Amino acid sequence: MISRREFIHTATVSGSMIGTLGLGTLGETFATSAHQNEPEWIDAHVHVWTPDTKKYPLSDAYKVSDMVPTSFTPEELFAHCKPQRVTKIVLIQMSFYGFDNQYMLDCMEKHQGVFSGVAIVDENKPGLKRTMSSLAKKGVRGFRLYTDRDKASKWKDSVGMKEMWSHAAESGQSMCLLANPDALPFVNSMCEQYPKTRVVVDHFARIGVSGSIDNAALDDLCRLSKYDNVFVKTSAFYALGQKKASYKDLGPMIQRLVSEFGAQRLMWASDCPYQVIEGHNYADSIGLIRDQLDFLSPEDKQWMLRKTADRVFF
């Protein structure tokens, strides 16, 4: 499976290349935006973390040097998203913290009404339904699953996965998949077995990370459109295709997904902070959907930039 480190490396982003984040101040207002008369938007995929590893320790799988950038707090995020009229955000539990979701939950509590959350839980531990229900009360609307062909092929025999997918259908929470393209046929099987479970596929299932769009993989992704509860994030533009703004080379893939799923099941996301490091910025990410693709109607944009994420995560 392509790890987060490899994903970013493939996108030509490494620790040695990272300069400053170009952060403004938290006091920036929407008046600085060229789109100040537009509706407010939702970013469906952002990671946050703090350099305070004493209060929020990293999991044993990570060390402080893995935290690149060293800090990306909500306040640092707001400096990027507020000028673009993004006022709600879906926080995705950062892998640095493993199964300890506390920093994300504390951010959600501090900024009530701004954040929704996608947590990571250990499917091999007892009391899984109880854990999922407890997190739901704290605003967690989904659970992140890292998967490739090998992992996804074992889901049908996993007691924990069966419990997660079954309970999510009852609770209205989502299975949020950071999946490689080779996992998609097995995801299809799970969707067939659990048609009432909401599934969100992150970052186009990483189609295009090699630099070109694999049409066979895109076909596999589009086959999931037959399940009404499957959604796709059009996100992580910095890492896919030509990996250059304005990212319009991703337009044909987005157009295909709009045709197959409808804009009502697609949602834009930045994948910050990775979208705002060396050579990339936040405005170009949202701008691809908001400004660059002529085949998107105003209503399509409303769904992709706000209404779909609102429906699924808020």
N, C-alpha and C positions, 0 to 999 in steps of 0.2 A: 504493500500500500504506500502511496506517496504520502510522506509525512508533511506536517505543516512546514518544517524546515526546508524540505525538498521542494515543496510547492512554491515557497517564496524564492528559493534559489533559482528555480526554473524561470521565474518571472524576472530574473536578473537583479534581484534585490538581495544583498547580503550585508552583514554587519559592517564590512569595510566600506560599503558604498553609501551608508546612511549618513546624511547630513542632518541639519536641523529640520524640525517638523514645520517650520514656518508658521508657528502658532501666533494668532492674534491675542487679544485680551478677551476675557470673559465678558467685558462690558460692550463688545460689539453688538449692534442692534440690527434688526431686520432692515432698517433704513439704508444700510450699506449695500443691500442686494439690489441688483438690476431687476429682480423679479418681486419687488416688494408688494405688488398688488395681487400676486398669485396666492392660491390657497397654501396652507401649511402641509408639509410632506412628512412621510415616515421612512426612516432608514431601517430596513429589516435585518441588518446583520452588522454588528459592531462588537469588538472586543475591548475591554478596559482592564487595566491592572495598575497597581501602585508599587512604587519602589520600597514601600514599608513592608519588608519581608519578615519583620519581627512580629507585627500584628497579624499579617496574612502570609504565613509561610508557604513556600513552594512545595510541590509534591517531590518525592524522592527522585522522580525521573528528570527533574530539571534543576539547573543551578542559575545563580544570578546572571551570569554571562549570557544565558539564553534569552534574557529579557531585552529584546531589541525591537523598538526603542526601550530605554530603561524605564520609561513612565508613559502611560497613556490613561489618564484619569478622565472622569466625566467632564471636568472643567476644561481639560485640554481638547476633548472632543467637541464641546460646545463652540469653541472658537472657530472650528471648521464648519459645523453644520448650521449654526444659527444664521450666518449670512445667506445661506441658501434656503432659508425658511423650513428647515427640517426641525421639527419640534417634538417628535416622538421617535424613540429608538428601541429596537429589539436587541438586548444584550445577549451575546452568546458566551457561555462560560469559557474562560480561557484555559487552555490545556496546561498552563503553568501550575494551576491549582488542583489539578486532578479532580477528585470527587468532592472536594471542599468548595462549595458554592458560596461561601460566606461573603467574600468581597463583592460579588455581583449582587447578592441579596441586600447588602448594606447600601450599595449605590441606589438600588431600587427604592429602598426605604427612605433614603435621604432626599431623593428627587421623585417624590410620589406623583404619578400621573404622566411622567415623562418616559419611563422605562417599562418594558415587558422583558421577561427573561426566558432563556433556554438553558436548562441545567444539564449537568452530566451526573449520572448515577451509576452505581455498580450493580449490574443486572444479576450478578452472582450472589448478592447478599440477600438474606431473608427479609421479609417485611417490605417488599418492593412497592406494593400497592399503597401501603401506609406512607412510605416515603414520597411517592408521587402525589398523593393527596395532600400531604403536609406542605409540599412545595407549591402546589396549586394555590393554597391559601395565601401564599406570599407573593403571588403574581407570576409564577412560572407557568408558561403556556406550552412548553415543549421540552424535548430531551434530545440531546445531540448524540448521534451514533456515528462512529468512525467505521467505515467499511470498505472492503474491496471484495473481489470474487471469493476468496478463501473464507473470509468472515461471514459474508452474506449467505453463502451456501450452507452454513451451519445453523442459521437462525431457526429453520423449521424444526430442529431437534433440541433447541435451547429452551429450557423451562423458563428462564428469566425473560428471554425475548418474547415468548408466548404470553407471559404475564404482562409485560410492558405494552405490547401491541393490543392486547385484549382490554386492559384497563384504560388505555388512552382513548379507545373508542367510547368508553363510558364517561370519561372525565372531560372529553373535548380537547385534550392535550394532543400535541403533534409529535410524530417521530421525525426528527430533523436530521437528514442524512448528509454527512460529509463523505460522499461516495466517489469512488473511481468508476469510470465508465464500465469496466468489466463486471461490476456488481449489479448493474441494472437488470439483467434477466432474472436474478434472484430477488431483487426488490419487486419486480413484477409479480413473482410468485407469492410474496408476502402480501402485496396489495390485493391479490385475488383471494387469499385466505382471510384477510381482514379488511373487507371493503369499507367498513364504517370508520376505520382508523385514518385520521388525517396524516398525510405524509408531505413533508416539505424537502425538496431536493436542493441542496446548496450549490451555488456557483456553477450552474449548468451541468452538474455532475462532473465538473472539471474538464469538460470537453473543450479542446483548444489549448490546453496547457503546453502541448508540444510545439505550438506555433501555427498549427493549421487545424481546421475543423474536420474531424473524422465523421463522415456522413453515416457510416454504419452505427457508430455510437449514438449519433443524433437520432437515428431511426429508433434505437432502443429506448432513448429517453422519451421520444414522442409516443411510443406505444403505451406509456403510462397514462396518457391523456384519456384513455377509456375509463379510468377510475375517477369518479367525480371528486374524490377527496385528496387527489394528488396536486400539489402546487410546486412551482419551480421559482427559485431565486435567480434573476438575471443580475449577476453581481461579480465582484472580483475582476473587473475589466482589466486592471493592471497586469494580471497574470495570464491572460488568455489571448489567443490569436497573435496579432502583431505586437501587442503589449505597448501600444503607443496611442496617446490621445490624438484625435478625438474618439478612438475606439470604433469608428464606423465600420471597420472590417467585420465586427461582430453583428452588424445589422442583419445580414441574411439569416443567421442562426436565430436571432430574436424574432424576425418575421415568421420563420417556420414555427416557432413556439407559439406565437400569437395565433397563427392559423390553426394549430392543433389543439392548444389548451384554451385559447381565448385569453384576453388580457385580465379577465376576472380571476385567473388562477396563476398569474405571474406577479412577482413583486421585485422592485428594485432594491438593491442594497449596496453599500459601499465596500464592506469588509475592512473598515478602518481598524487599526491605524495603517494597515498595509497599503491602502489606497492613497495615503498622504505622505509617503516617504519618497525617496530619491526619484525625481523625474515625473511624479504624478501628483495630482491634487484632487480635492473633493469636488470642486465645481465641474471638472471635466467628467467625473463619474455620473453625477446626477444629470449633467447636461446632455449626455448621450440620449437618455430617455426623454428628457424634457424638451430638448431643442433640435436634435440632430436627425431624427428618424421620421421621414415624411410619411411613412405608411401608418404611423400611430395617430389615431384620431384623438381629439381632446379628451374624449371619454376613456379611451385606452390609457392615456397618461394618468388620468385620475385613479384608475384601478391600479396601475403598476407602481405609482408613486405614493399612494396613500390607502385606497379603499381595500385592496387585497390584504395588505399587512394588518390593517385595522380589524378586518374580519377574522383573520387567523390568530393574531397575537394580542389583540386588545378587546 
